[in-house]
Amino acid sequence: MVSRCCFPYTNRGEPVSKDPFEQSAAKMCEHGMSEIAISQFERLYRTWQADQSEWIRESDVEPLTDIPAVRDIYHTIDHDKAMEAFGKTAFLKLNGGLGTSMGLEGPKSLLPVRRHKAKRMRFLDIILGQVITARVREQVPLPLTLMNSFRTSKESMSVLRHNRRFHQEGVPTEIIQHVEPKIDMETGLPVSFPDDTELEWCPPGHGDVFATLWESGLLDSLLENGIEYLFISNSDNLGARPSTTLAGAFAQSGASFMVEVARRTPADRKGGHIVRDRRTGHLTLREMTQVHADDKADATDIAKHPYFNTNNIWVRVRDLRDKLAETDGVLDLPVIRNRKTVDPTDPSTEKVIQLETAMGAAISLFDDATCIEVDRPRFLPVKTTNDLFIMRSDRFHLTDSYEMEDGNYIFPQVELDPRYYKYIADFDERFPYGVPSLAAANSFTVKGDWTFGQNVKCFADAVLEDNGEPSYVPNGEFVGPAGVEPDDWL
């Protein structure tokens, strides 16, 4: 591999090359980024620079309609072999997010989700509880590794160190994801933002997990410790908990790569989904950013494409290591163009492009890749304060095994006015006693600036209209289709 860190400037400070990518390479060198990180970004940049189409056209794919459901094949899974496979499984949690879309400055996984026996539980507390419970109950090692960013590492690893029940030897508990420059959309040069130089950088998408796994040596460490299977999921998805059944199903499938998918609902119609490439016969992840405008209706048709990608992924460690060895750690994944402003909270700042890849897209690189349908409890992500509202509500119960339980997982639609609830500080200020009850609600919509008292209960299609001024729902009131219900009887 040719080094990019080789004096790209003359003594006068002028660039040696007129290739705008070289300035990004130089910036990454100065930032201490590795050769693999730079090579990975160069592949993304060259694809974007050549303006190569990343459309996955509807005419080029076949919908998947016959994915086996874990509930239907459960009786075919040998329990003893499933336990054996689970004993050779490790967990990798993608934990690099800061939750900036919700106004957070620290790791998103340290956001409190709910209380359990009066103790405040954050995402990471619940994940550790799930892993520790599985270790004790099934008598397995179940190593846990966090893929942190430089900005989430210190605080997240402190949580692991201070958990007196969590101990791990042999397998590292952390790997660090790469960063790359945000690119000026007009010039193709790395953007400059002196007001906050950290905003000049972004992660390369969760597809970066593969290059990071290769560079960190974690795959070798897993194999040395007898680990054959790796389960990868997002830290903000509390449904992606340890499962002997799925470990057994994956081992029994013989596949190198398996993606958990779930049935789409109208709320999931814009999510990424797995299709089959008509030309190669390979399974392929199609994100909505890769859907041509003429294909939107087909891609969002949940009858035609009934499954969505949960981003819960199983891989055989040895097969993944061999695949990465073929490409020096940089997989040929489709490039996703993410258009933003350099300061995502300020639309007046410079327009930039962030070049990313998706983890699930690696499914197309394995001839024997497969999917399995899982039930909705495996997919409980928190991307917005609307999602957080549901997680904190009485629709869920956090069990002593650290599982988020709900009666039927048919969640009410929650829409909170983004002017007053988008950021976590504003959200918490307006729910000082906790969120209202959703047990009897089909949906809950808040328009305007409302603050809530204690023991508020929602029912049916509950709506609060904008009064044009700050408003208050008193203690113990009911909110329904007509707003706050009158307290007098006719």
For each residue, the residues with C-beta under 8 A, 3 or more apart:
1: 35 39 328
2:
3: 6 35
4: 8 22 25 26 28 29 35 38 42
5: 25 26 29
6: 3
7: 16
8: 4 15 16 17 22 23 25 26 29
9: 13 14 15 16 26
10: 13 14 15 16
11:
12:
13: 9 10
14: 9 10
15: 8 9 10 18 22 23 26
16: 7 8 9 10 22
17: 8 22
18: 15
19: 22
20: 23 24 49 187 188 189
21: 24 25 42 45 46 49 188
22: 4 8 15 16 17 19 25 26
23: 8 15 20 26 27 189 190
24: 20 21 27 28 41 45 180 181 183 189 190
25: 4 5 8 21 22 28 29 38 41 42
26: 4 5 8 9 15 22 23 29 30
27: 23 24 30 31 181 190
28: 4 24 25 31 33 37 38 41 180 181
29: 4 5 8 25 26 32 33 38
30: 26 27
31: 27 28 179 201
32: 29
33: 28 29 37 38 178 179 180
34: 37 38 178 215
35: 1 3 4 38 39
36: 39 40 178 211 214 215 328 329 330
37: 28 33 34 40 41 178 179 180 211 215
38: 4 25 28 29 33 34 35 41 42
39: 1 35 36 42 43 328 329 330
40: 36 37 43 44 178 180 204 208 211 329 330
41: 24 25 28 37 38 44 45 178 180 181 204 355
42: 4 21 25 38 39 45 46
43: 39 40 46 47 330 332
44: 40 41 47 48 180 204 335 355 356 357
45: 21 24 41 42 48 49 183 355
46: 21 42 43 49 50
47: 43 44 50 52 54 335 355
48: 44 45 51 52 183 335 337 353 355
49: 20 21 45 46 188
50: 46 47
51: 48
52: 47 48 335
53:
54: 47 289 290 334 335 336 337
55: 290 291 292 295
56: 60 61 275 284 286 290 291 334
57: 60 61 292 295
58: 61 292 295 298 299
59:
60: 56 57 277 278 279
61: 56 57 58 275 276 277 278 284 286
62: 275 276 278
63: 275 276 304 305 306
64: 67 261 273 274 275 276 283 305 306 307 371
65: 306
66:
67: 64 261 307 371 372 373
68: 72 73 372 373
69: 72 73 372 373 374
70: 73 74 245 246 249 372 373 374 375
71: 74 375
72: 68 69
73: 68 69 70 76 77 249
74: 70 71 77 245
75:
76: 73 252
77: 73 74 81 82 245 248 249 252
78: 81 82 248 252
79: 82 83 244 248
80: 83 84
81: 77 78 84 85 248 251 252
82: 77 78 79 85 86 244 245 247 248 249 251 252
83: 79 80 86 87 138 244 248
84: 80 81 87 88 251
85: 81 82 88 89 228 229 244 247 248 250 251
86: 82 83 89 138 140 142 242 243 244 247 248
87: 83 84 138 140 141
88: 84 85 226 227 228 229
89: 85 86 140 142 227 228 229 230 231 242 247
90: 142 143 144 145 171 222 227 229 230 231 317
91: 131 142 143 144 145 230 231 233 242
92: 145 146 147 209 213 218 230 231 232 233
93: 109 127 144 145 146 147 232 233 234 235
94: 97 147 177 206 209 232 233 234 235 359
95: 107 109 124 146 147 148 149 152 156 235
96: 147 148 149 151 152 177 203
97: 94 107 108 109 149 152 235 236
98: 104 105 106 107 108 149 151 152
99: 102 103 104 106 107 108 111 424
100: 103 104 105 344 345
101: 344 383 384 422
102: 99 108 111 384 385 388 422 423 424 427
103: 99 100 422 423 424 425 426
104: 98 99 100 107 108 111 424
105: 98 100
106: 98 99 110 152 155
107: 95 97 98 99 104 110 124 148 151 152 155 156
108: 97 98 99 102 104 111 123 152 235 236
109: 93 95 97 122 123 124 127 152 156 235 236
110: 106 107 122 123 124 155 156 159
111: 99 102 104 108 122 123 382 388 424
112: 120 121 122
113: 121 122 123 126 238 382 388 391 392 398
114: 121 391 392 396 398
115: 118 119 120 121
116: 119 121 398 402
117:
118: 115
119: 115 116
120: 112 115
121: 112 113 114 115 116 125 126 129 398
122: 109 110 111 112 113 125 126 159
123: 108 109 110 111 113 126 127 235 236 238 382
124: 95 107 109 110 127 128 156 159 160 235
125: 121 122 128 129 159 163
126: 113 121 122 123 129 130 238 398 402 404
127: 93 109 123 124 130 131 144 235 238
128: 124 125 131 132 144 159 160 163 165 166
129: 121 125 126 132 133 401 402
130: 126 127 133 134 241 242 401 402 403
131: 91 127 128 134 135 142 144 166 242
132: 128 129 135 136 163 165 166
133: 129 130 136 137 242 401 402
134: 130 131 137 138 140 142 241 242
135: 131 132 138 139 140 141 142
136: 132 133 139
137: 133 134 401
138: 83 86 87 134 135 142 244
139: 135 136
140: 86 87 89 134 135
141: 87 135 225 227
142: 86 89 90 91 131 134 135 138 242
143: 90 91 168 170 171 222 225 227
144: 90 91 93 127 128 131 166 168 173
145: 90 91 92 93 171 172 173 174 175 218
146: 92 93 95 156 157 160 173 174 175 235
147: 92 93 94 95 96 174 175 176 177 209 212
148: 95 96 107 152 153 156 157 174 175 176 177
149: 95 96 97 98 152 153 176 177 179 203
150: 153 176 179
151: 96 98 107 198
152: 95 96 97 98 106 107 108 109 148 149 155 156
153: 148 149 150 156 157 174 176
154: 157 158
155: 106 107 110 152 158 159
156: 95 107 109 110 124 146 148 152 153 159 160 174
157: 146 148 153 154 160 161 173 174
158: 154 155 161 162
159: 110 122 124 125 128 155 156 162 163
160: 124 128 146 156 157 163 166 173
161: 157 158
162: 158 159
163: 125 128 132 159 160 166
164:
165: 128 132
166: 128 131 132 144 160 163
167:
168: 143 144 171 173
169:
170: 143 221 224 225
171: 90 143 145 168 218 221 222 225 227
172: 145 175 216 218 221
173: 144 145 146 157 160 168
174: 145 146 147 148 153 156 157
175: 145 146 147 148 172 212 213 216 218
176: 147 148 149 150 153 212 216
177: 94 96 147 148 149 203 204 208 209 212
178: 33 34 36 37 40 41 203 204 208 211 212
179: 31 33 37 149 150 201 202 203 204
180: 24 28 33 37 40 41 44 201 202 203 204 355
181: 24 27 28 41 190 191 200 201 202
182: 190 191 199 200 201 202 340 342 352 353 354
183: 24 45 48 188 189 190 191 352 353 354 355
184: 187 188 189 190 191 350 351 352
185: 339 351 352 353
186: 351
187: 20 184
188: 20 21 49 183 184
189: 20 23 24 183 184
190: 23 24 27 181 182 183 184 200
191: 181 182 183 184 200 342 350 352
192: 200
193: 196 197 199 200 342 343 349 350
194: 197
195: 199 343
196: 193 199 343
197: 193 194 200
198: 151 201
199: 182 193 195 196 342 343
200: 181 182 190 191 192 193 197 342
201: 31 179 180 181 182 198
202: 179 180 181 182 354
203: 96 149 177 178 179 180 206 208 356
204: 40 41 44 177 178 179 180 207 208 355 356 357
205: 208 336 338 356 357 358 359
206: 94 203 209 234 311 357 358 359
207: 204 210 331 333 356 357 358 359 361 362
208: 40 177 178 203 204 205 211 212 357
209: 92 94 147 177 206 212 213 232 359
210: 207 213 214 320 324 329 331 359 362
211: 36 37 40 178 208 214 215 324 329 330 331
212: 147 175 176 177 178 208 209 215 216
213: 92 175 209 210 216 218 219 320 324
214: 36 210 211 219 321 324 329
215: 34 36 37 211 212 329
216: 172 175 176 212 213
217: 220 221
218: 92 145 171 172 175 213 221 222
219: 213 214 222 223 230 317 320 321 324
220: 217 223 224 321
221: 170 171 172 217 218 224 225
222: 90 143 171 218 219 225 227 230 317
223: 219 220 226 227 228 317 318 321
224: 170 220 221
225: 141 143 170 171 221 222
226: 88 223
227: 88 89 90 141 143 171 222 223 230 317
228: 85 88 89 223 316 317 318
229: 85 88 89 90 247 250 251 314 315 316 317
230: 89 90 91 92 219 222 227 314 315 316 317 320
231: 89 90 91 92 240 246 247 312 313 314
232: 92 93 94 209 312 313 314 315 359
233: 91 92 93 94 237 240 311 312 313
234: 93 94 206 237 240 311 381
235: 93 94 95 97 108 109 123 124 127 146
236: 97 108 109 123 381 382 383
237: 233 234 240 310 311 312 379 380 381
238: 113 123 126 127 241 380 382 391 404
239: 376 377 378 379 380 381 404
240: 231 233 234 237 310 312 378 379
241: 130 134 238 402 403
242: 86 89 91 130 131 133 134 142
243: 86 246 247
244: 79 82 83 85 86 138 247 248
245: 70 74 77 82 248 249
246: 70 231 243 249 250 260 314 372 374
247: 82 85 86 89 229 231 243 244 250 251 314
248: 77 78 79 81 82 83 85 86 244 245 251 252
249: 70 73 77 82 245 246 252 253 258 372
250: 85 229 246 247 253 255 258 314 372
251: 81 82 84 85 229 247 248
252: 76 77 78 81 82 248 249
253: 249 250 258 370 372
254: 368
255: 250 258 316 366 368 369 370
256: 315 316 319 320 323 366 368 369
257: 313 314 315 316 319 320 362 363 365 366 368 369 370
258: 249 250 253 255 313 314 315 369 370 371 372
259: 274 283 285 309 310 312 313 314 360 363 369 370 371 372
260: 246 310 312 313 314 371 372 373 374 378 379
261: 64 67 273 274 307 308 309 310 371 372 373 374
262: 268 307 308 310 373 374 375 376 378 379
263: 306 307 308 373 376
264: 268 269 271 273 302 305 306 307 308
265: 268 269 302
266: 269 302
267: 413
268: 262 264 265 271 302 308
269: 264 265 266 300 301 302
270: 288 300
271: 264 268 288 308 309
272: 285 286 287 288 308 309 358 360
273: 64 261 264 285 286 299 305 307 308 309
274: 64 259 261 283 284 285 286 307 309 360 363 371
275: 56 61 62 63 64 283 284 286 305
276: 61 62 63 64 281 282 283 284
277: 60 61 280 281 282 283 284 364
278: 60 61 62 281
279: 60
280: 277 364
281: 276 277 278
282: 276 277 363 364 365 367 369
283: 64 259 274 275 276 277 363 364 369 370 371
284: 56 61 274 275 276 277 361 363 364
285: 259 272 273 274 309 358 360 361 363 364
286: 56 61 272 273 274 275 290 291 299
287: 272 290 291 336 358
288: 270 271 272 291 299
289: 54 336 337 338
290: 54 55 56 286 287 334 336
291: 55 56 286 287 288 295 296 299
292: 55 57 58 295 296
293: 296
294:
295: 55 57 58 291 292 298 299
296: 291 292 293 299 300
297: 300 301
298: 58 295 301 304 305
299: 58 273 286 288 291 295 296 305
300: 269 270 296 297
301: 269 297 298 304 305
302: 264 265 266 268 269 305 306
303: 306
304: 63 298 301
305: 63 64 264 273 275 298 299 301 302
306: 63 64 65 263 264 302 303
307: 64 67 261 262 263 264 273 274 371 373
308: 261 262 263 264 268 271 272 273
309: 259 261 271 272 273 274 285 360
310: 237 240 259 260 261 262 374 378 379
311: 206 233 234 237 359 360
312: 231 232 233 237 240 259 260 374 378 379
313: 231 232 233 257 258 259 260 359 360
314: 229 230 231 232 246 247 250 257 258 259 260
315: 229 230 232 256 257 258 319 320
316: 228 229 230 255 256 257 319 320
317: 90 219 222 223 227 228 229 230 320 321
318: 223 228 321 322
319: 256 257 315 316 322 323 366
320: 210 213 219 230 256 257 315 316 317 323 324
321: 214 219 220 223 317 318 324 325
322: 318 319 325 326
323: 256 319 320 326 327 331 365 366
324: 210 211 213 214 219 320 321 327 328 329 331
325: 321 322 328
326: 322 323
327: 323 324 330 331 332
328: 1 36 39 324 325
329: 36 39 40 210 211 214 215 324
330: 36 39 40 43 211 327
331: 207 210 211 323 324 327 357 362 365
332: 43 327 365
333: 207 357 358 361 362
334: 54 56 290 357 358 361
335: 44 47 48 52 54 355 356 357
336: 54 205 287 289 290 355 356 357 358
337: 48 54 289 353 354 355
338: 205 289 353 354 355 356
339: 185 351 352 353 354
340: 182 344 351 352 353 354
341: 344 346 347 348 349 350 351 352
342: 182 191 193 199 200 349 350 351 352
343: 193 195 196 199 346 349
344: 100 101 340 341
345: 100
346: 341 343 349
347: 341
348: 341
349: 193 341 342 343 346
350: 184 191 193 341 342
351: 184 185 186 339 340 341 342
352: 182 183 184 185 191 339 340 341 342
353: 48 182 183 185 337 338 339 340
354: 182 183 202 337 338 339 340
355: 41 44 45 47 48 180 183 204 335 336 337 338
356: 44 203 204 205 207 335 336 338
357: 44 204 205 206 207 208 331 333 334 335 336 361
358: 205 206 207 272 285 287 333 334 336 361
359: 94 205 206 207 209 210 232 311 313 362
360: 259 272 274 285 309 311 313 363
361: 207 284 285 333 334 357 358 364
362: 207 210 257 331 333 359 365 366
363: 257 259 274 282 283 284 285 360 366 369 371
364: 277 280 282 283 284 285 361 369
365: 257 282 323 331 332 362 369
366: 255 256 257 319 323 362 363 369
367: 282
368: 254 255 256 257
369: 255 256 257 258 259 282 283 363 364 365 366
370: 253 255 257 258 259 283
371: 64 67 258 259 260 261 274 283 307 363
372: 67 68 69 70 246 249 250 253 258 259 260 261
373: 67 68 69 70 260 261 262 263 307
374: 69 70 246 260 261 262 310 312 378 379
375: 70 71 262 378 409
376: 239 262 263 379 409
377: 239 380 404 405 406 409
378: 239 240 260 262 310 312 374 375
379: 237 239 240 260 262 310 312 374 376
380: 237 238 239 377 391 404
381: 234 236 237 239 387
382: 111 113 123 236 238 387 388 391
383: 101 236 387
384: 101 102 387 388 422
385: 102 388 389 416 421 422 423 424 427
386: 389 390 414 415 416
387: 381 382 383 384 390 391 414
388: 102 111 113 382 384 385 391 392 424 427
389: 385 386 392 393 414 416 427 435 444
390: 386 387 393 395 396 411 412 414 438
391: 113 114 238 380 382 387 388 396 404
392: 113 114 388 389 396 434 435
393: 389 390 396 435 436 437 438
394: 437 438 439
395: 390 406 407 411 412 438 439
396: 114 390 391 392 393 404 405 406
397: 404 405 406
398: 113 114 116 121 126 402 403 404 405
399: 402 403 405
400:
401: 129 130 133 137
402: 116 126 129 130 133 241 398 399
403: 130 241 398 399
404: 126 238 239 377 380 391 396 397 398
405: 377 396 397 398 399
406: 377 395 396 397 409 411
407: 395
408:
409: 375 376 377 406
410:
411: 390 395 406 414
412: 390 395 438 441 442 443 444
413: 267 442 443 444 445
414: 386 387 389 390 411 438 443 444 445
415: 386 443 444 445 446
416: 385 386 389 420 421 422 427 446
417: 420 421 446 447 448 449 466
418: 421 422
419: 422 449
420: 416 417 426 430 448 449 450
421: 385 416 417 418 426 427 430 446
422: 101 102 103 384 385 416 418 419 426 427
423: 102 103 385 426 427
424: 99 102 103 104 111 385 388 427 428
425: 103 428 429
426: 103 420 421 422 423 429 430
427: 102 385 388 389 416 421 422 423 424 430 431
428: 424 425 431 432
429: 425 426 432 451
430: 420 421 426 427 449 450 451 452
431: 427 428 434 435 436 451 452
432: 428 429 451 452
433: 452 453 454 455
434: 392 431 454
435: 389 392 393 431 438 452
436: 393 431 444 452 456 457 458 473 479
437: 393 394 440 441 455 456 457 458
438: 390 393 394 395 412 414 435 441 444 458
439: 394 395 457
440: 437 457 458 459 460
441: 412 437 438 444 458 459 460 461 462
442: 412 413 460 461
443: 412 413 414 415 461 462
444: 389 412 413 414 415 436 438 441 458 462 463 479
445: 413 414 415 461 462 463 464
446: 415 416 417 421 450 464
447: 417 463 464 465 466
448: 417 420 464 465 466 467 468 471
449: 417 419 420 430 466 469 470 471
450: 420 430 446 464 470 471 472 473
451: 429 430 431 432 470 471 472 473
452: 430 431 432 433 435 436 456 472 473
453: 433 456 472 473 474 475 476 477
454: 433 434 475 476
455: 433 437 475 476
456: 436 437 452 453 473 475 476 477 478 479
457: 436 437 439 440 476 477 478 479
458: 436 437 438 440 441 444 462 478 479 480
459: 440 441 462 478 479 480
460: 440 441 442 480 481
461: 441 442 443 445 480 481
462: 441 443 444 445 458 459 479 480 481
463: 444 445 447 479 480 481 482 483
464: 445 446 447 448 450 471 473 479 483 484
465: 447 448 483
466: 417 447 448 449
467: 448 471
468: 448
469: 449
470: 449 450 451
471: 448 449 450 451 464 467
472: 450 451 452 453
473: 436 450 451 452 453 456 464 477 479 484
474: 453 477 484
475: 453 454 455 456
476: 453 454 455 456 457
477: 453 456 457 473 474 484 485 487
478: 456 457 458 459 484 485
479: 436 444 456 457 458 459 462 463 464 473 483 484 485
480: 458 459 460 461 462 463 483 485
481: 460 461 462 463
482: 463 485
483: 463 464 465 479 480
484: 464 473 474 477 478 479
485: 477 478 479 480 482
486:
487: 477
488:
489:
490:
